[in-house]
Amino acid sequence: MTVREVHDNIRQEREIGYTTTLKIMQIMFDKGLLDRKKMGKTHIYSERVDQVKTQKGLVSRMIKNVFQGSSKDLVMQALGNAKPSKEELDEIRNFLDQLKDQEK
């Protein structure tokens, strides 16, 4: 995607300046999170790191740095800030049951 395409997608959810989007994408490129190819005057960015791998890394660092290593505190905060649907709660319960089964 171009910076403009990414920016337009983000603006559907919140107000953000184009230069902010550009700067963040440049930082992500510098950190190896994005690839960039020049096509004419435009740069096309693509993900370099798998989304799931990125999420796991970010969540691990957040648990360590923000929640002092407590997964429970992270989950309690997340569930307190958002109203999960019945389906999401069912999925969470199923996941917790799977974790319990793995401990046996």
Chimera marker file (.cmm) of the C-alpha trace (Angstrom):
<marker_set name="trace">
<marker id="1" x="0.000" y="0.000" z="0.000" r="1" g="1" b="0" radius="0.5"/>
<marker id="2" x="1.046" y="3.582" z="-0.467" r="1" g="1" b="0" radius="0.5"/>
<marker id="3" x="1.278" y="5.960" z="2.476" r="1" g="1" b="0" radius="0.5"/>
<marker id="4" x="-1.872" y="7.671" z="1.166" r="1" g="1" b="0" radius="0.5"/>
<marker id="5" x="-3.812" y="4.371" z="1.148" r="1" g="1" b="0" radius="0.5"/>
<marker id="6" x="-2.708" y="3.530" z="4.686" r="1" g="1" b="0" radius="0.5"/>
<marker id="7" x="-3.484" y="7.067" z="5.833" r="1" g="1" b="0" radius="0.5"/>
<marker id="8" x="-6.974" y="6.977" z="4.300" r="1" g="1" b="0" radius="0.5"/>
<marker id="9" x="-7.700" y="3.670" z="6.072" r="1" g="1" b="0" radius="0.5"/>
<marker id="10" x="-6.537" y="4.993" z="9.445" r="1" g="1" b="0" radius="0.5"/>
<marker id="11" x="-8.571" y="8.199" z="9.043" r="1" g="1" b="0" radius="0.5"/>
<marker id="12" x="-11.753" y="6.129" z="8.840" r="1" g="1" b="0" radius="0.5"/>
<marker id="13" x="-11.256" y="5.341" z="12.537" r="1" g="1" b="0" radius="0.5"/>
<marker id="14" x="-9.454" y="8.410" z="13.905" r="1" g="1" b="0" radius="0.5"/>
<marker id="15" x="-8.068" y="11.761" z="12.890" r="1" g="1" b="0" radius="0.5"/>
<marker id="16" x="-4.358" y="11.677" z="12.105" r="1" g="1" b="0" radius="0.5"/>
<marker id="17" x="-2.107" y="13.852" z="9.994" r="1" g="1" b="0" radius="0.5"/>
<marker id="18" x="-0.639" y="12.547" z="6.753" r="1" g="1" b="0" radius="0.5"/>
<marker id="19" x="2.901" y="13.419" z="7.857" r="1" g="1" b="0" radius="0.5"/>
<marker id="20" x="2.376" y="11.404" z="11.050" r="1" g="1" b="0" radius="0.5"/>
<marker id="21" x="1.385" y="8.357" z="9.009" r="1" g="1" b="0" radius="0.5"/>
<marker id="22" x="4.382" y="8.880" z="6.736" r="1" g="1" b="0" radius="0.5"/>
<marker id="23" x="6.811" y="9.228" z="9.653" r="1" g="1" b="0" radius="0.5"/>
<marker id="24" x="5.489" y="6.123" z="11.417" r="1" g="1" b="0" radius="0.5"/>
<marker id="25" x="5.788" y="4.085" z="8.214" r="1" g="1" b="0" radius="0.5"/>
<marker id="26" x="9.343" y="5.364" z="7.693" r="1" g="1" b="0" radius="0.5"/>
<marker id="27" x="10.227" y="4.318" z="11.251" r="1" g="1" b="0" radius="0.5"/>
<marker id="28" x="8.635" y="0.908" z="10.690" r="1" g="1" b="0" radius="0.5"/>
<marker id="29" x="10.697" y="0.540" z="7.501" r="1" g="1" b="0" radius="0.5"/>
<marker id="30" x="13.880" y="1.513" z="9.353" r="1" g="1" b="0" radius="0.5"/>
<marker id="31" x="13.102" y="-1.090" z="12.047" r="1" g="1" b="0" radius="0.5"/>
<marker id="32" x="12.581" y="-3.808" z="9.450" r="1" g="1" b="0" radius="0.5"/>
<marker id="33" x="8.836" y="-4.141" z="9.971" r="1" g="1" b="0" radius="0.5"/>
<marker id="34" x="7.958" y="-2.968" z="6.451" r="1" g="1" b="0" radius="0.5"/>
<marker id="35" x="9.461" y="-3.432" z="2.992" r="1" g="1" b="0" radius="0.5"/>
<marker id="36" x="9.437" y="-0.544" z="0.549" r="1" g="1" b="0" radius="0.5"/>
<marker id="37" x="9.627" y="-0.529" z="-3.261" r="1" g="1" b="0" radius="0.5"/>
<marker id="38" x="9.790" y="2.568" z="-5.405" r="1" g="1" b="0" radius="0.5"/>
<marker id="39" x="7.311" y="2.679" z="-8.285" r="1" g="1" b="0" radius="0.5"/>
<marker id="40" x="7.718" y="5.941" z="-10.151" r="1" g="1" b="0" radius="0.5"/>
<marker id="41" x="7.439" y="8.737" z="-7.621" r="1" g="1" b="0" radius="0.5"/>
<marker id="42" x="5.532" y="6.560" z="-5.156" r="1" g="1" b="0" radius="0.5"/>
<marker id="43" x="6.734" y="4.121" z="-2.531" r="1" g="1" b="0" radius="0.5"/>
<marker id="44" x="4.760" y="0.911" z="-2.064" r="1" g="1" b="0" radius="0.5"/>
<marker id="45" x="5.006" y="-0.555" z="1.444" r="1" g="1" b="0" radius="0.5"/>
<marker id="46" x="4.319" y="-4.142" z="2.421" r="1" g="1" b="0" radius="0.5"/>
<marker id="47" x="4.518" y="-6.035" z="5.666" r="1" g="1" b="0" radius="0.5"/>
<marker id="48" x="7.803" y="-7.707" z="6.364" r="1" g="1" b="0" radius="0.5"/>
<marker id="49" x="6.901" y="-9.298" z="9.651" r="1" g="1" b="0" radius="0.5"/>
<marker id="50" x="3.896" y="-11.565" z="10.148" r="1" g="1" b="0" radius="0.5"/>
<marker id="51" x="1.019" y="-9.885" z="12.015" r="1" g="1" b="0" radius="0.5"/>
<marker id="52" x="0.684" y="-12.693" z="14.569" r="1" g="1" b="0" radius="0.5"/>
<marker id="53" x="4.421" y="-12.633" z="15.301" r="1" g="1" b="0" radius="0.5"/>
<marker id="54" x="4.299" y="-8.841" z="15.713" r="1" g="1" b="0" radius="0.5"/>
<marker id="55" x="1.284" y="-9.045" z="18.026" r="1" g="1" b="0" radius="0.5"/>
<marker id="56" x="2.946" y="-11.686" z="20.189" r="1" g="1" b="0" radius="0.5"/>
<marker id="57" x="6.086" y="-9.594" z="20.527" r="1" g="1" b="0" radius="0.5"/>
<marker id="58" x="4.194" y="-6.414" z="21.364" r="1" g="1" b="0" radius="0.5"/>
<marker id="59" x="1.950" y="-8.137" z="23.897" r="1" g="1" b="0" radius="0.5"/>
<marker id="60" x="4.930" y="-9.835" z="25.556" r="1" g="1" b="0" radius="0.5"/>
<marker id="61" x="6.725" y="-6.502" z="25.930" r="1" g="1" b="0" radius="0.5"/>
<marker id="62" x="3.546" y="-4.823" z="27.168" r="1" g="1" b="0" radius="0.5"/>
<marker id="63" x="2.987" y="-7.499" z="29.817" r="1" g="1" b="0" radius="0.5"/>
<marker id="64" x="6.585" y="-7.139" z="30.960" r="1" g="1" b="0" radius="0.5"/>
<marker id="65" x="6.859" y="-3.338" z="30.864" r="1" g="1" b="0" radius="0.5"/>
<marker id="66" x="3.349" y="-2.072" z="31.579" r="1" g="1" b="0" radius="0.5"/>
<marker id="67" x="1.817" y="-4.835" z="33.699" r="1" g="1" b="0" radius="0.5"/>
<marker id="68" x="4.960" y="-5.918" z="35.598" r="1" g="1" b="0" radius="0.5"/>
<marker id="69" x="4.758" y="-9.395" z="34.088" r="1" g="1" b="0" radius="0.5"/>
<marker id="70" x="1.120" y="-10.038" z="34.998" r="1" g="1" b="0" radius="0.5"/>
<marker id="71" x="-0.937" y="-11.540" z="32.160" r="1" g="1" b="0" radius="0.5"/>
<marker id="72" x="-3.953" y="-11.433" z="34.463" r="1" g="1" b="0" radius="0.5"/>
<marker id="73" x="-3.693" y="-7.655" z="34.861" r="1" g="1" b="0" radius="0.5"/>
<marker id="74" x="-3.472" y="-7.206" z="31.081" r="1" g="1" b="0" radius="0.5"/>
<marker id="75" x="-6.568" y="-9.348" z="30.471" r="1" g="1" b="0" radius="0.5"/>
<marker id="76" x="-8.538" y="-7.680" z="33.251" r="1" g="1" b="0" radius="0.5"/>
<marker id="77" x="-7.663" y="-4.235" z="31.881" r="1" g="1" b="0" radius="0.5"/>
<marker id="78" x="-8.534" y="-5.233" z="28.314" r="1" g="1" b="0" radius="0.5"/>
<marker id="79" x="-11.881" y="-6.727" z="29.288" r="1" g="1" b="0" radius="0.5"/>
<marker id="80" x="-12.670" y="-3.745" z="31.521" r="1" g="1" b="0" radius="0.5"/>
<marker id="81" x="-12.024" y="-1.257" z="28.702" r="1" g="1" b="0" radius="0.5"/>
<marker id="82" x="-14.043" y="-3.008" z="26.021" r="1" g="1" b="0" radius="0.5"/>
<marker id="83" x="-17.426" y="-4.663" z="26.032" r="1" g="1" b="0" radius="0.5"/>
<marker id="84" x="-16.810" y="-8.130" z="24.581" r="1" g="1" b="0" radius="0.5"/>
<marker id="85" x="-19.720" y="-9.729" z="22.766" r="1" g="1" b="0" radius="0.5"/>
<marker id="86" x="-21.247" y="-13.000" z="23.943" r="1" g="1" b="0" radius="0.5"/>
<marker id="87" x="-19.427" y="-14.774" z="21.101" r="1" g="1" b="0" radius="0.5"/>
<marker id="88" x="-16.102" y="-13.241" z="22.131" r="1" g="1" b="0" radius="0.5"/>
<marker id="89" x="-16.661" y="-14.257" z="25.750" r="1" g="1" b="0" radius="0.5"/>
<marker id="90" x="-17.427" y="-17.809" z="24.603" r="1" g="1" b="0" radius="0.5"/>
<marker id="91" x="-14.187" y="-17.862" z="22.612" r="1" g="1" b="0" radius="0.5"/>
<marker id="92" x="-12.262" y="-16.568" z="25.636" r="1" g="1" b="0" radius="0.5"/>
<marker id="93" x="-13.800" y="-19.259" z="27.856" r="1" g="1" b="0" radius="0.5"/>
<marker id="94" x="-12.927" y="-21.955" z="25.312" r="1" g="1" b="0" radius="0.5"/>
<marker id="95" x="-9.359" y="-20.674" z="25.130" r="1" g="1" b="0" radius="0.5"/>
<marker id="96" x="-9.049" y="-20.688" z="28.929" r="1" g="1" b="0" radius="0.5"/>
<marker id="97" x="-10.404" y="-24.248" z="29.017" r="1" g="1" b="0" radius="0.5"/>
<marker id="98" x="-7.756" y="-25.284" z="26.487" r="1" g="1" b="0" radius="0.5"/>
<marker id="99" x="-5.049" y="-23.720" z="28.647" r="1" g="1" b="0" radius="0.5"/>
<marker id="100" x="-6.359" y="-25.616" z="31.685" r="1" g="1" b="0" radius="0.5"/>
<marker id="101" x="-6.315" y="-28.881" z="29.718" r="1" g="1" b="0" radius="0.5"/>
<marker id="102" x="-2.696" y="-28.281" z="28.708" r="1" g="1" b="0" radius="0.5"/>
<marker id="103" x="-1.696" y="-27.968" z="32.387" r="1" g="1" b="0" radius="0.5"/>
<marker id="104" x="-3.016" y="-31.452" z="33.222" r="1" g="1" b="0" radius="0.5"/>
<link id1="1" id2="2" r="1" g="1" b="0" radius="0.2"/>
<link id1="2" id2="3" r="1" g="1" b="0" radius="0.2"/>
<link id1="3" id2="4" r="1" g="1" b="0" radius="0.2"/>
<link id1="4" id2="5" r="1" g="1" b="0" radius="0.2"/>
<link id1="5" id2="6" r="1" g="1" b="0" radius="0.2"/>
<link id1="6" id2="7" r="1" g="1" b="0" radius="0.2"/>
<link id1="7" id2="8" r="1" g="1" b="0" radius="0.2"/>
<link id1="8" id2="9" r="1" g="1" b="0" radius="0.2"/>
<link id1="9" id2="10" r="1" g="1" b="0" radius="0.2"/>
<link id1="10" id2="11" r="1" g="1" b="0" radius="0.2"/>
<link id1="11" id2="12" r="1" g="1" b="0" radius="0.2"/>
<link id1="12" id2="13" r="1" g="1" b="0" radius="0.2"/>
<link id1="13" id2="14" r="1" g="1" b="0" radius="0.2"/>
<link id1="14" id2="15" r="1" g="1" b="0" radius="0.2"/>
<link id1="15" id2="16" r="1" g="1" b="0" radius="0.2"/>
<link id1="16" id2="17" r="1" g="1" b="0" radius="0.2"/>
<link id1="17" id2="18" r="1" g="1" b="0" radius="0.2"/>
<link id1="18" id2="19" r="1" g="1" b="0" radius="0.2"/>
<link id1="19" id2="20" r="1" g="1" b="0" radius="0.2"/>
<link id1="20" id2="21" r="1" g="1" b="0" radius="0.2"/>
<link id1="21" id2="22" r="1" g="1" b="0" radius="0.2"/>
<link id1="22" id2="23" r="1" g="1" b="0" radius="0.2"/>
<link id1="23" id2="24" r="1" g="1" b="0" radius="0.2"/>
<link id1="24" id2="25" r="1" g="1" b="0" radius="0.2"/>
<link id1="25" id2="26" r="1" g="1" b="0" radius="0.2"/>
<link id1="26" id2="27" r="1" g="1" b="0" radius="0.2"/>
<link id1="27" id2="28" r="1" g="1" b="0" radius="0.2"/>
<link id1="28" id2="29" r="1" g="1" b="0" radius="0.2"/>
<link id1="29" id2="30" r="1" g="1" b="0" radius="0.2"/>
<link id1="30" id2="31" r="1" g="1" b="0" radius="0.2"/>
<link id1="31" id2="32" r="1" g="1" b="0" radius="0.2"/>
<link id1="32" id2="33" r="1" g="1" b="0" radius="0.2"/>
<link id1="33" id2="34" r="1" g="1" b="0" radius="0.2"/>
<link id1="34" id2="35" r="1" g="1" b="0" radius="0.2"/>
<link id1="35" id2="36" r="1" g="1" b="0" radius="0.2"/>
<link id1="36" id2="37" r="1" g="1" b="0" radius="0.2"/>
<link id1="37" id2="38" r="1" g="1" b="0" radius="0.2"/>
<link id1="38" id2="39" r="1" g="1" b="0" radius="0.2"/>
<link id1="39" id2="40" r="1" g="1" b="0" radius="0.2"/>
<link id1="40" id2="41" r="1" g="1" b="0" radius="0.2"/>
<link id1="41" id2="42" r="1" g="1" b="0" radius="0.2"/>
<link id1="42" id2="43" r="1" g="1" b="0" radius="0.2"/>
<link id1="43" id2="44" r="1" g="1" b="0" radius="0.2"/>
<link id1="44" id2="45" r="1" g="1" b="0" radius="0.2"/>
<link id1="45" id2="46" r="1" g="1" b="0" radius="0.2"/>
<link id1="46" id2="47" r="1" g="1" b="0" radius="0.2"/>
<link id1="47" id2="48" r="1" g="1" b="0" radius="0.2"/>
<link id1="48" id2="49" r="1" g="1" b="0" radius="0.2"/>
<link id1="49" id2="50" r="1" g="1" b="0" radius="0.2"/>
<link id1="50" id2="51" r="1" g="1" b="0" radius="0.2"/>
<link id1="51" id2="52" r="1" g="1" b="0" radius="0.2"/>
<link id1="52" id2="53" r="1" g="1" b="0" radius="0.2"/>
<link id1="53" id2="54" r="1" g="1" b="0" radius="0.2"/>
<link id1="54" id2="55" r="1" g="1" b="0" radius="0.2"/>
<link id1="55" id2="56" r="1" g="1" b="0" radius="0.2"/>
<link id1="56" id2="57" r="1" g="1" b="0" radius="0.2"/>
<link id1="57" id2="58" r="1" g="1" b="0" radius="0.2"/>
<link id1="58" id2="59" r="1" g="1" b="0" radius="0.2"/>
<link id1="59" id2="60" r="1" g="1" b="0" radius="0.2"/>
<link id1="60" id2="61" r="1" g="1" b="0" radius="0.2"/>
<link id1="61" id2="62" r="1" g="1" b="0" radius="0.2"/>
<link id1="62" id2="63" r="1" g="1" b="0" radius="0.2"/>
<link id1="63" id2="64" r="1" g="1" b="0" radius="0.2"/>
<link id1="64" id2="65" r="1" g="1" b="0" radius="0.2"/>
<link id1="65" id2="66" r="1" g="1" b="0" radius="0.2"/>
<link id1="66" id2="67" r="1" g="1" b="0" radius="0.2"/>
<link id1="67" id2="68" r="1" g="1" b="0" radius="0.2"/>
<link id1="68" id2="69" r="1" g="1" b="0" radius="0.2"/>
<link id1="69" id2="70" r="1" g="1" b="0" radius="0.2"/>
<link id1="70" id2="71" r="1" g="1" b="0" radius="0.2"/>
<link id1="71" id2="72" r="1" g="1" b="0" radius="0.2"/>
<link id1="72" id2="73" r="1" g="1" b="0" radius="0.2"/>
<link id1="73" id2="74" r="1" g="1" b="0" radius="0.2"/>
<link id1="74" id2="75" r="1" g="1" b="0" radius="0.2"/>
<link id1="75" id2="76" r="1" g="1" b="0" radius="0.2"/>
<link id1="76" id2="77" r="1" g="1" b="0" radius="0.2"/>
<link id1="77" id2="78" r="1" g="1" b="0" radius="0.2"/>
<link id1="78" id2="79" r="1" g="1" b="0" radius="0.2"/>
<link id1="79" id2="80" r="1" g="1" b="0" radius="0.2"/>
<link id1="80" id2="81" r="1" g="1" b="0" radius="0.2"/>
<link id1="81" id2="82" r="1" g="1" b="0" radius="0.2"/>
<link id1="82" id2="83" r="1" g="1" b="0" radius="0.2"/>
<link id1="83" id2="84" r="1" g="1" b="0" radius="0.2"/>
<link id1="84" id2="85" r="1" g="1" b="0" radius="0.2"/>
<link id1="85" id2="86" r="1" g="1" b="0" radius="0.2"/>
<link id1="86" id2="87" r="1" g="1" b="0" radius="0.2"/>
<link id1="87" id2="88" r="1" g="1" b="0" radius="0.2"/>
<link id1="88" id2="89" r="1" g="1" b="0" radius="0.2"/>
<link id1="89" id2="90" r="1" g="1" b="0" radius="0.2"/>
<link id1="90" id2="91" r="1" g="1" b="0" radius="0.2"/>
<link id1="91" id2="92" r="1" g="1" b="0" radius="0.2"/>
<link id1="92" id2="93" r="1" g="1" b="0" radius="0.2"/>
<link id1="93" id2="94" r="1" g="1" b="0" radius="0.2"/>
<link id1="94" id2="95" r="1" g="1" b="0" radius="0.2"/>
<link id1="95" id2="96" r="1" g="1" b="0" radius="0.2"/>
<link id1="96" id2="97" r="1" g="1" b="0" radius="0.2"/>
<link id1="97" id2="98" r="1" g="1" b="0" radius="0.2"/>
<link id1="98" id2="99" r="1" g="1" b="0" radius="0.2"/>
<link id1="99" id2="100" r="1" g="1" b="0" radius="0.2"/>
<link id1="100" id2="101" r="1" g="1" b="0" radius="0.2"/>
<link id1="101" id2="102" r="1" g="1" b="0" radius="0.2"/>
<link id1="102" id2="103" r="1" g="1" b="0" radius="0.2"/>
<link id1="103" id2="104" r="1" g="1" b="0" radius="0.2"/>
</marker_set>
